[in-house]
Amino acid sequence: MHPYLKKRPRTDRTIARYESSLIQDRGNNIVLKKIAKDPEWFLELLEDAKDKIPESKYRKMKKSAEKLLKEKTAEE
């Protein structure tokens, strides 16, 4: 735990984590679950956004999604 958070009461620590984006919100959680369940969906979104994100990030996300898709296909 971050030293700053240790000094604060539990409720304050939760609020501090939320404010510093250490707790994902419900919307992000839904999208992450959707990606895990359907990596092909994410690959389609990624392809649509290809021109809007840096090439290095695109390649990294594509590689991760393709790996997840391969693992998911192997399970079936």
MOURMO-V442989 format. One line per field, one symbol per residue. ss: DSSP state (H for helix, E for strand, C for the rest). phi: phi as a letter, one per 40 degrees, with the letter a starting at -180 (. if undefined). burial: I if it has 16 or more other C-alpha atoms within 10 Angstrom, else O. A space follows every 10 residues. Layout:
ss->???
phi->???
burial->???
This chain:
ss->CCHHHHCCCH HHHHHHHHHC CCCCCHHHHH HHHHHHHCHH HHHHHHHHCH HHCCHHHHHH HHHHHHHHHH HHHHHC
phi->.cdccccbcd cccccccccc gcbccccccc cccccccacc dccccccccd cbbddccdcc cccccccccc cccccc
burial->OOOOOOOOOO OOIOOIOOOO OOOOOOOOOO OOOOIIOOIO OIIOOIOOOO OOOOOOOIOO OIOOIIOIIO OOOOOO
